[in-house]
Structure formats: C-alpha cells, structure tokens
Amino acid sequence: MNQNERLDYLIDSLKKESIRYKNLSMGNSTEEKRKVLRYFDECTHAC
C-alpha cells in the first residue's frame, strides 16, 4: 500500500465514522488529501 492509498483509506474510514462528513468530496491530489486529513485531526482535538 503506497502513501496515496493510505491517505484514501484513512479519509474513507474517518468519513464512515462521521455522519457530518460522510458526503465530503475532495480532489485527487495528495496535497488536498493531506489537508482533509489535517482538518479531521484538528476537528477531533477541538471538538
């Protein structure tokens, strides 16, 4: 599993756990996926 596949897996898993973000869409770029993952991380600590 490469890094891009891991990002997809992590984001899909987080989206499945969250009703609020289950329909979140994003681009295919690695940078955009990292931003989404950072957002989930920040939201978890702040919420």
C-alpha positions in Angstrom: 0.0 0.0 0.0 1.6 3.3 -1.0 1.1 6.6 0.7 -1.7 7.8 -1.5 -3.6 4.6 -0.9 -3.1 5.0 2.9 -4.5 8.6 2.7 -7.5 7.3 0.8 -8.0 4.5 3.4 -7.7 6.9 6.4 -10.0 9.5 4.9 -12.6 7.0 3.9 -12.6 5.4 7.4 -13.0 8.8 9.0 -15.8 9.7 6.7 -17.6 6.5 7.5 -17.4 7.3 11.2 -18.7 10.8 10.9 -22.3 11.5 9.8 -21.4 15.1 9.4 -18.6 14.5 6.8 -19.7 11.3 5.1 -20.5 13.1 1.9 -17.3 15.3 1.9 -15.8 15.4 -1.5 -12.2 16.2 -2.3 -9.8 16.2 -5.2 -7.3 13.5 -6.2 -4.2 15.4 -5.3 -2.1 14.2 -2.4 -1.8 17.7 -1.0 -5.6 18.1 -0.9 -6.0 14.7 0.8 -3.4 15.8 3.4 -5.3 19.0 4.1 -8.5 17.0 4.6 -6.7 14.6 7.0 -5.3 17.6 8.9 -8.8 19.1 9.1 -10.1 15.8 10.6 -7.3 15.8 13.1 -7.8 19.4 14.1 -11.6 18.8 14.4 -11.0 15.8 16.7 -8.9 17.8 19.1 -11.0 21.0 19.0 -14.5 19.4 19.1 
